[in-house]
Amino acid sequence: MRFRMWAALFAIVVAAAATACSGNRPAFFARDYEYEEDLTLSLDGSAALVVNASVPALAALHGVSLNADVRSRVDVLKSQVRDAYTSPYADVVRVSTWTRYGRRFVGVRLRVPDVRALSKTQPFSWAAYELRDNGDEATYRQTISGGAAQPSAATGAGWKGNEIIAFRLHLPARIRWHNSRDLRTNAPRDPARGNILTWEQTLKDRLDGKPIAWSEDHRPNVMEVRMDRQSILYRTLWLFGFAFAGALVVLAGLIWLAMRRGRSETEERR
């Protein structure tokens, strides 16, 4: 009986993980977003970017024209998405599609050589990206502007008015300050796992052009972070190196003591 229970639990976890990898993330693992940007940033400006969004949201926010019919051919939709996101400033790595709430969703994984040039592409022309050094810290800012790029796209989308959009940022260094706030309480949001921040807003507010955040100098629609200039990975490798060197020193000391004791015992026997 206990074996069956654990087997069933394992099957649920595996199924949920497979669903998450395909884009259909269960609500108990993560909130469902109508539009989501997930940016993994490096200190040199290169980045990996994943966009998960409904086809109507892409049209309404960016003016990207895609076939929203859930009965349309998947291969044709993927080709359209790839064409829309391919540019000299971003390489499309993978495109996926799924259906949720009766709407077609797409997922686009991009490799970005320099995030500061990303606004030169049509799907990200609504934003300005900044990454600069300020003494012993680095500052990242992402400013989004405007509201609905194609208001007519909201017609017939089946939205209820409570849909959420999100911008998630994976940072490479220790965070010193940020302006991410909880959507429900408006309280400052703690970074997840120490270096992941999320800004959320209702889709309706974004289409209406309402601010998603305020910068430290009171500019609207600015998502801002100050962080160390040294990578967390770099610091971790140094700590690991020091720990490993310390372990070698201790081991060498123990071997030396053992050899010295052995010589002493041999001399006493003589």
Secondary structure, DSSP 8 states (H G I E B T S, - for coil): -HHHHHHHHHHHHHHHHHHHHHT---TTTS---SEEEEEEE-TTS-EEEEEEEEHHHHHHHH-------TTS-HHHHHHHHHHHH-BTTBEEEEEEEEEETTEEEEEEEEEES-GGGGGGSGGGTTEEEEEEEETTEEEEEEEE--S-S-GGGGTTS---S--EEEEEEE-SS-EEEE--B-TTT--B---BTTTEEEEEEEHHHHHTT--S-B-TT--BTEEEEEEESS-HHHHHHHHHHHHHHHHHHHHHHHHHHHHHHHHHHHHHH-
